[in-house]
């Protein structure tokens, strides 16, 4: 268990777990000062992944999604550029690609945007099987890894949130009481919703 300092609001504390996912994904990608990073998916995980990348010093952070509202949230979360998946082209090559969408089309497009020797991190939960461009992967000698759990991320997550280097409160788009759990779950299906929290009465 970790103590949550007073600098972190209750809403932000509720998002420390997804933040840990973003921290682990960036570690797997090797994000550091000067990294160029492509992220597919501007849901909660994609947005915290972008915030962590910014905090780690990435200089180019591109985010793709089919939802324009979430792309606006991506810009607020530190993305330097956004693109509508399947419609807009992302220009240039990236050091790393993190998929937070689970979309086969997004993964294949992302793979093609990674420089030779670059890293690909698969975070999004998609289909059990996926067709990949094996020839391209071999020619570019891409490093591909999945993620399932994370390790030793909570101290970093707490430090990032407490210092203001990431902004989790902005990702909460709905607050509900304990008696409104069903409404909170339904709100999660709204494409313009990012993250809902349930707050028991005190």
KOLKE-956874 format. One record per residue (C-alpha): residue number from 1; x, y, z. Coordinates in nm, 4 decimals. Layout:
N
<NUM, <X, Y, Z>> ...
// end
This chain:
202
<1, <0.0000, 0.0000, 0.0000>> <2, <0.1127, 0.3545, -0.0725>> <3, <0.0135, 0.6717, 0.1087>> <4, <-0.1466, 0.9338, -0.1137>> <5, <-0.0182, 1.2822, -0.0251>> <6, <-0.2515, 1.5773, 0.0262>> <7, <-0.1327, 1.7327, -0.3007>> <8, <-0.3263, 1.4655, -0.4922>> <9, <-0.7055, 1.5018, -0.5065>> <10, <-0.9369, 1.2057, -0.4591>> <11, <-1.0251, 1.2116, -0.8287>> <12, <-0.6597, 1.2118, -0.9295>> <13, <-0.5855, 0.9309, -0.6846>> <14, <-0.8500, 0.7199, -0.8572>> <15, <-0.6473, 0.7503, -1.1785>> <16, <-0.3113, 0.6459, -1.0347>> <17, <-0.3668, 0.2917, -1.1601>> <18, <-0.4150, 0.3901, -1.5266>> <19, <-0.1229, 0.6287, -1.4830>> <20, <0.0881, 0.3289, -1.3820>> <21, <-0.0058, 0.1628, -1.7108>> <22, <0.1172, 0.4705, -1.8975>> <23, <0.4413, 0.4763, -1.7000>> <24, <0.5087, 0.1094, -1.7761>> <25, <0.4314, 0.1577, -2.1462>> <26, <0.6776, 0.4465, -2.1678>> <27, <0.9436, 0.2441, -1.9898>> <28, <0.8943, -0.0369, -2.2384>> <29, <0.9198, 0.2148, -2.5239>> <30, <1.2395, 0.3654, -2.3840>> <31, <1.0917, 0.7154, -2.3676>> <32, <1.3473, 0.9758, -2.2655>> <33, <1.4496, 1.3329, -2.3421>> <34, <1.4260, 1.3873, -2.7168>> <35, <1.2157, 1.0799, -2.7973>> <36, <0.9621, 1.1006, -3.0793>> <37, <0.6555, 0.8935, -2.9935>> <38, <0.3380, 0.7887, -3.1727>> <39, <0.0401, 0.6837, -2.9596>> <40, <-0.2709, 0.5194, -3.1049>> <41, <-0.5828, 0.5701, -2.8958>> <42, <-0.6852, 0.8785, -2.6979>> <43, <-0.8821, 0.7032, -2.4269>> <44, <-0.7754, 0.7278, -2.0617>> <45, <-0.4689, 0.5057, -2.1116>> <46, <-0.3555, 0.6865, -2.4258>> <47, <-0.3958, 1.0248, -2.2581>> <48, <-0.1975, 0.9330, -1.9465>> <49, <0.0648, 0.7730, -2.1707>> <50, <0.0991, 1.1059, -2.3532>> <51, <0.1273, 1.2933, -2.0233>> <52, <0.4003, 1.0604, -1.8993>> <53, <0.5878, 1.0942, -2.2291>> <54, <0.5781, 1.4720, -2.1932>> <55, <0.7009, 1.4465, -1.8342>> <56, <0.9865, 1.2207, -1.9459>> <57, <1.1021, 1.4755, -2.2025>> <58, <0.9674, 1.3409, -2.5320>> <59, <0.9875, 1.6216, -2.7867>> <60, <0.7391, 1.4892, -3.0406>> <61, <0.4197, 1.3194, -2.9230>> <62, <0.1639, 1.2360, -3.1908>> <63, <-0.1727, 1.0846, -3.0953>> <64, <-0.4261, 0.9255, -3.3293>> <65, <-0.7908, 0.8415, -3.2626>> <66, <-1.1218, 0.8287, -3.4478>> <67, <-1.2813, 1.0665, -3.1942>> <68, <-1.2064, 1.4358, -3.2515>> <69, <-1.3163, 1.5326, -2.8994>> <70, <-1.0605, 1.2968, -2.7521>> <71, <-0.7968, 1.4347, -2.9867>> <72, <-0.8589, 1.7761, -2.8316>> <73, <-0.8026, 1.6145, -2.4916>> <74, <-0.4796, 1.4657, -2.6276>> <75, <-0.3492, 1.8125, -2.7149>> <76, <-0.4323, 1.9235, -2.3610>> <77, <-0.2472, 1.6160, -2.2324>> <78, <0.0795, 1.7067, -2.3994>> <79, <0.0475, 1.5804, -2.7551>> <80, <0.2369, 1.7990, -2.9996>> <81, <0.0164, 1.6836, -3.2871>> <82, <-0.2954, 1.4757, -3.3435>> <83, <-0.4499, 1.2959, -3.6389>> <84, <-0.7834, 1.1306, -3.7113>> <85, <-0.7075, 0.7602, -3.7432>> <86, <-0.7722, 0.6308, -4.0927>> <87, <-0.8234, 0.9785, -4.2372>> <88, <-0.5198, 1.1948, -4.1624>> <89, <-0.1599, 1.1016, -4.2300>> <90, <0.1052, 1.1210, -3.9607>> <91, <0.4175, 1.2627, -4.1223>> <92, <0.7635, 1.1220, -4.0627>> <93, <0.9084, 0.8412, -3.8564>> <94, <0.9057, 0.7888, -3.4811>> <95, <1.1453, 0.6348, -3.2322>> <96, <0.8613, 0.4389, -3.0762>> <97, <0.4953, 0.3515, -3.1172>> <98, <0.2614, 0.2701, -2.8284>> <99, <-0.0753, 0.1223, -2.9200>> <100, <-0.3462, 0.1958, -2.6642>> <101, <-0.6356, 0.1164, -2.8970>> <102, <-0.6232, -0.2563, -2.9663>> <103, <-0.7235, -0.1768, -3.3246>> <104, <-0.5661, -0.3935, -3.5931>> <105, <-0.5690, -0.1053, -3.8406>> <106, <-0.4076, 0.1310, -3.5897>> <107, <-0.1376, -0.1206, -3.4999>> <108, <-0.0461, -0.1837, -3.8622>> <109, <-0.0396, 0.1882, -3.9409>> <110, <0.1723, 0.2538, -3.6331>> <111, <0.4247, -0.0155, -3.7217>> <112, <0.4842, 0.1539, -4.0558>> <113, <0.5614, 0.4822, -3.8806>> <114, <0.8469, 0.3505, -3.6652>> <115, <1.2080, 0.4127, -3.7672>> <116, <1.4490, 0.1220, -3.8201>> <117, <1.5475, -0.0251, -3.4841>> <118, <1.2548, 0.1456, -3.3129>> <119, <1.0212, 0.0110, -3.0464>> <120, <0.6583, -0.0994, -3.0613>> <121, <0.4608, -0.1468, -2.7385>> <122, <0.1190, -0.3129, -2.7499>> <123, <-0.0989, -0.2000, -2.4594>> <124, <-0.4529, -0.2029, -2.6015>> <125, <-0.6532, -0.5217, -2.5649>> <126, <-0.7684, -0.6263, -2.9111>> <127, <-0.8265, -0.9531, -3.0906>> <128, <-0.6369, -1.2653, -2.9869>> <129, <-0.4787, -1.2912, -3.3320>> <130, <-0.3434, -1.0161, -3.5544>> <131, <-0.1984, -0.9999, -3.9056>> <132, <0.1322, -0.8117, -3.9029>> <133, <0.3676, -0.6957, -4.1828>> <134, <0.6439, -0.9436, -4.1018>> <135, <0.8675, -0.8302, -4.3886>> <136, <0.8642, -0.4707, -4.2657>> <137, <0.9272, -0.5809, -3.9063>> <138, <1.2290, -0.7822, -4.0168>> <139, <1.3707, -0.5182, -4.2517>> <140, <1.3472, -0.2462, -3.9908>> <141, <1.4475, -0.4778, -3.7046>> <142, <1.1653, -0.3464, -3.4887>> <143, <1.1468, -0.4356, -3.1205>> <144, <0.7893, -0.5432, -3.0409>> <145, <0.6642, -0.6129, -2.6898>> <146, <0.3320, -0.6523, -2.5173>> <147, <0.2313, -0.5325, -2.1722>> <148, <0.0096, -0.7063, -1.9208>> <149, <0.1168, -0.5948, -1.5739>> <150, <0.3504, -0.3279, -1.4401>> <151, <0.6193, -0.3243, -1.1725>> <152, <0.7503, -0.0542, -0.9387>> <153, <0.5398, 0.2189, -1.0985>> <154, <0.3319, 0.3460, -0.8067>> <155, <0.6033, 0.5608, -0.6439>> <156, <0.6655, 0.7246, -0.9816>> <157, <0.2922, 0.7719, -1.0418>> <158, <0.2439, 0.9373, -0.7039>> <159, <0.5472, 1.1614, -0.7551>> <160, <0.4323, 1.2709, -1.1009>> <161, <0.0800, 1.3502, -0.9820>> <162, <0.1899, 1.5250, -0.6620>> <163, <0.4422, 1.7431, -0.8456>> <164, <0.1930, 1.8523, -1.1107>> <165, <0.3971, 1.7027, -1.3939>> <166, <0.0835, 1.5126, -1.4950>> <167, <-0.2732, 1.6418, -1.4628>> <168, <-0.5180, 1.3653, -1.3825>> <169, <-0.8115, 1.5760, -1.2606>> <170, <-0.8645, 1.7027, -1.6150>> <171, <-0.9385, 1.3482, -1.7322>> <172, <-1.2383, 1.3054, -1.5008>> <173, <-1.5477, 1.3881, -1.7045>> <174, <-1.8113, 1.2591, -1.4629>> <175, <-1.8638, 1.2174, -1.0886>> <176, <-2.1333, 0.9902, -0.9460>> <177, <-2.2573, 0.8816, -0.6065>> <178, <-2.2501, 0.5222, -0.4904>> <179, <-2.6177, 0.4850, -0.5763>> <180, <-2.5543, 0.5913, -0.9355>> <181, <-2.3054, 0.3236, -1.0377>> <182, <-2.5197, 0.2124, -1.3317>> <183, <-2.5343, 0.5702, -1.4580>> <184, <-2.1567, 0.5955, -1.4212>> <185, <-2.1067, 0.2788, -1.6257>> <186, <-2.3426, 0.4073, -1.8946>> <187, <-2.1519, 0.7369, -1.9044>> <188, <-1.8426, 0.5378, -1.9910>> <189, <-2.0096, 0.4390, -2.3175>> <190, <-2.0388, 0.8036, -2.4216>> <191, <-1.7669, 0.8619, -2.6841>> <192, <-1.7041, 1.2068, -2.5363>> <193, <-1.6518, 1.0679, -2.1858>> <194, <-1.2963, 1.0044, -2.0704>> <195, <-1.3161, 0.8775, -1.7129>> <196, <-1.5948, 0.8637, -1.4558>> <197, <-1.5421, 0.8272, -1.0824>> <198, <-1.7807, 0.7010, -0.8161>> <199, <-1.7596, 0.8858, -0.4853>> <200, <-1.9203, 0.7194, -0.1802>> <201, <-2.0951, 0.9601, 0.0543>> <202, <-1.8810, 1.0709, 0.3471>> 
// end
